[in-house]
Amino acid sequence: MEWDFTTSQVLGGEIDYGLEDFIRDLKGEMEYNFPKYEKRKQKRLFELYYRVFYFSFNCKSVDEISKLMGIEKEFVEIIIEGGKDNIAMLEAIIMGKFIQNLRDSGGMLSDSMNLKLLSAQVRDFHKKHKL
């Protein structure tokens, strides 16, 4: 995907671009790149790409992602290589939420509590969107 803003702007809160926006745009990218695929296949591709991006952001190795998802290493490598900008944006969105949690708490939230809060927020988001 291409944006007319940077990951730094998202991370710093200058641009309001969140997970909802990211998945909307990624779904659009799947529709654009695979127009002949039926909606169900596009949805499966979206889920595959999103999960690889998310696991990659979480510092999982290609081997780990491959085993976790039950797909070939080479396919994981292709998705990661072609999705580096998407992974960076996903990281900026999630880390931006971490920073926003600190701001919202007036700086009173410890890093460990913030990580727990962030994890719960992302988990709720994934559950809501069946990711």
Buried (B, 14 or more C-beta within 10 A) or exposed (E): EEBEEBBEBBBEEEBEBBBEBBBEBBBEBBBEEEEEBEEEEBBEBBBBBBBBBBBBBEEBEBEBBBEEBEBEEEBBBEBBEEBEEBBBBBBBBBBBBBEBBBEEEEEEBEEEEBEEBBEEBBEEBBEEEEB
